[in-house]
Amino acid sequence: MKKWIIRCLILIIPTYALVILVNFFADPANIYHASMTDDIVNGLKEHVAVEIAGDFDEGVLLDKRIAACDVHDVGIMGSSHVLYVDWDFDDYLNIGMSGEFLDDYYATVGLIDKYDKYPDTLVIGVDPYIFMDGLSIRQESLKDDLEYADKLIKGGSSKKSPIDLSGLKKVKELFSFSYFQSSVSAMINGVNATYVNPVDDIDRGDYPKILYTGRRVPSLTSQKEIQDMDSAAQWDISTGAVYCMTDYEELSPVCIERFEILIDYILS
């Protein structure tokens, strides 16, 4: 029995050591290389756009951008549905993030209030799924700002756990075999996930771009063929699963109330 355990350890320990090392150094989602957000902010100080190759913590970037920016006439808030729009405003900052839930809206308002960066006009993109029960904050790095906004707006307590589990989740991801697959793929394809290149060209190119206005510009290779989009649409129709809205037949009264409270606060 003892020999069997030793043999298992000889196999398991090197395997997990390899997974951990590859996940940490390849890190395609930039979980362990947060300096990428600083490179983005600094690049946009002198240039109209930055090219990026990997993912990053959008909550951290939003915090740094709002902290560093001047007050704009217009702010654009919401999910990726507002991020890719070329808004026709003279002076605006897009403060949207990918796949925002209602808690993310609260956290964004918390950031605006914390840095006293209220625009004259705030345009809010409203997705139907923000009125679903059971969806917590998407950008976990903004949990403190959610708690701040909750207390500021209605004097209530936020859904934030008394124990911050973000560090534990980072450690857990080091051991993830699915993340290992993404990391290996990035290494094989020669993708530098921390790549940030300031440019003065806002047209679509080989890399996705973030503009100084906050708008996102997809890469040329991200555009799907018509048949692929038709196939995806047919799958949604056949399964009744549009994004995360499976069996979603009515709006949550609790979420409606929270949204109205948020709007009343912003208007005040």
Solvent accessible surface area in square Angstrom, and as a share of the most:
residue,aa,sasa,rsa
1,M,174,0.78
2,K,153,0.65
3,K,147,0.62
4,W,154,0.54
5,I,76,0.39
6,I,81,0.41
7,R,167,0.61
8,C,36,0.22
9,L,84,0.42
10,I,115,0.58
11,L,128,0.64
12,I,81,0.41
13,I,106,0.54
14,P,77,0.48
15,T,54,0.32
16,Y,76,0.29
17,A,44,0.34
18,L,101,0.50
19,V,2,0.01
20,I,48,0.25
21,L,102,0.51
22,V,19,0.11
23,N,0,0.00
24,F,79,0.33
25,F,141,0.59
26,A,19,0.15
27,D,1,0.00
28,P,25,0.16
29,A,30,0.24
30,N,7,0.04
31,I,46,0.23
32,Y,44,0.17
33,H,49,0.22
34,A,61,0.47
35,S,71,0.46
36,M,2,0.01
37,T,3,0.01
38,D,61,0.32
39,D,67,0.34
40,I,0,0.00
41,V,18,0.10
42,N,80,0.41
43,G,6,0.06
44,L,17,0.09
45,K,134,0.57
46,E,142,0.64
47,H,64,0.29
48,V,52,0.30
49,A,0,0.00
50,V,0,0.00
51,E,25,0.11
52,I,15,0.08
53,A,32,0.25
54,G,12,0.12
55,D,92,0.48
56,F,25,0.10
57,D,57,0.29
58,E,24,0.11
59,G,0,0.00
60,V,39,0.22
61,L,8,0.04
62,L,11,0.06
63,D,33,0.17
64,K,59,0.25
65,R,35,0.13
66,I,3,0.01
67,A,45,0.35
68,A,62,0.48
69,C,24,0.14
70,D,114,0.59
71,V,85,0.49
72,H,44,0.20
73,D,75,0.39
74,V,14,0.08
75,G,4,0.04
76,I,0,0.00
77,M,0,0.00
78,G,0,0.00
79,S,2,0.01
80,S,36,0.23
81,H,127,0.57
82,V,8,0.05
83,L,2,0.01
84,Y,106,0.40
85,V,60,0.35
86,D,101,0.52
87,W,60,0.21
88,D,145,0.75
89,F,78,0.32
90,D,159,0.83
91,D,52,0.27
92,Y,16,0.06
93,L,10,0.05
94,N,8,0.04
95,I,9,0.04
96,G,5,0.05
97,M,2,0.01
98,S,36,0.23
99,G,7,0.07
100,E,0,0.00
101,F,25,0.10
102,L,7,0.03
103,D,1,0.01
104,D,0,0.00
105,Y,0,0.00
106,Y,0,0.00
107,A,0,0.00
108,T,0,0.00
109,V,1,0.00
110,G,0,0.00
111,L,0,0.00
112,I,3,0.02
113,D,32,0.16
114,K,93,0.40
115,Y,70,0.26
116,D,106,0.55
117,K,41,0.17
118,Y,75,0.29
119,P,23,0.15
120,D,126,0.65
121,T,68,0.39
122,L,35,0.18
123,V,39,0.23
124,I,38,0.20
125,G,18,0.18
126,V,76,0.44
127,D,12,0.06
128,P,68,0.43
129,Y,7,0.03
130,I,3,0.02
131,F,22,0.09
132,M,32,0.14
133,D,97,0.50
134,G,83,0.80
135,L,46,0.23
136,S,58,0.38
137,I,15,0.07
138,R,107,0.39
139,Q,21,0.09
140,E,61,0.28
141,S,52,0.33
142,L,2,0.01
143,K,40,0.17
144,D,85,0.44
145,D,9,0.05
146,L,3,0.01
147,E,50,0.22
148,Y,84,0.32
149,A,0,0.00
150,D,4,0.02
151,K,111,0.47
152,L,68,0.34
153,I,24,0.12
154,K,88,0.37
155,G,65,0.62
156,G,24,0.23
157,S,94,0.61
158,S,20,0.13
159,K,124,0.53
160,K,59,0.25
161,S,39,0.25
162,P,140,0.88
163,I,117,0.60
164,D,93,0.48
165,L,72,0.36
166,S,41,0.27
167,G,41,0.40
168,L,111,0.55
169,K,91,0.39
170,K,94,0.40
171,V,78,0.45
172,K,148,0.63
173,E,53,0.24
174,L,31,0.15
175,F,88,0.37
176,S,25,0.16
177,F,99,0.41
178,S,76,0.49
179,Y,17,0.07
180,F,42,0.18
181,Q,130,0.58
182,S,53,0.34
183,S,0,0.00
184,V,47,0.27
185,S,52,0.33
186,A,9,0.07
187,M,114,0.51
188,I,135,0.69
189,N,104,0.53
190,G,66,0.63
191,V,67,0.39
192,N,87,0.45
193,A,4,0.03
194,T,52,0.30
195,Y,57,0.22
196,V,29,0.17
197,N,54,0.28
198,P,53,0.33
199,V,28,0.16
200,D,101,0.53
201,D,73,0.38
202,I,77,0.39
203,D,94,0.49
204,R,89,0.33
205,G,18,0.17
206,D,112,0.58
207,Y,83,0.31
208,P,52,0.32
209,K,6,0.03
210,I,2,0.01
211,L,7,0.03
212,Y,116,0.44
213,T,18,0.10
214,G,4,0.04
215,R,34,0.12
216,R,32,0.12
217,V,7,0.04
218,P,45,0.29
219,S,7,0.04
220,L,103,0.51
221,T,122,0.71
222,S,63,0.41
223,Q,126,0.56
224,K,124,0.53
225,E,107,0.48
226,I,124,0.63
227,Q,118,0.52
228,D,72,0.37
229,M,96,0.43
230,D,81,0.42
231,S,72,0.46
232,A,49,0.38
233,A,48,0.38
234,Q,115,0.51
235,W,151,0.53
236,D,39,0.20
237,I,127,0.65
238,S,89,0.58
239,T,68,0.39
240,G,44,0.42
241,A,18,0.14
242,V,80,0.46
243,Y,124,0.47
244,C,45,0.27
245,M,38,0.17
246,T,70,0.41
247,D,128,0.66
248,Y,51,0.19
249,E,166,0.74
250,E,138,0.62
251,L,88,0.44
252,S,7,0.04
253,P,103,0.65
254,V,92,0.53
255,C,13,0.08
256,I,58,0.29
257,E,102,0.46
258,R,29,0.10
259,F,31,0.13
260,E,95,0.43
261,I,51,0.26
262,L,0,0.00
263,I,46,0.23
264,D,93,0.48
265,Y,53,0.20
266,I,38,0.20
267,L,143,0.71
268,S,119,0.77
